[in-house]
Amino acid sequence: MKKESSGEIYKKRKTIVEPVFGQIKKNMDFWGLSVRGFIKAGGEFSLVCAAHNIKKIVLSIRYNLEHLKEDKLIPMAA
């Protein structure tokens, strides 16, 4: 990297963006696009990302419901 600030941004990318792509590839078994064209590929990838986010939401709700059954208070972010 030519600038030190670029290196700092690249380091943050490893912890913010890259794990999501790994989770999509491994957990959802998504290794490539099945359509051609920029618009169609973008649509397919958007669908995969939406499915990933819905899966995370469902897991979060399930986790919270399990802890509510145990009469534990869950701190909620404002």
Secondary structure, 3 states (H helix, E strand, C coil): CCCHHHHHHHHHHHHHCHHHHHHHHHHCCCCCCCCCCHHHHHHHHHHHHHHHHHHHHHHHHHHHHHHHHCCCCCCCCC
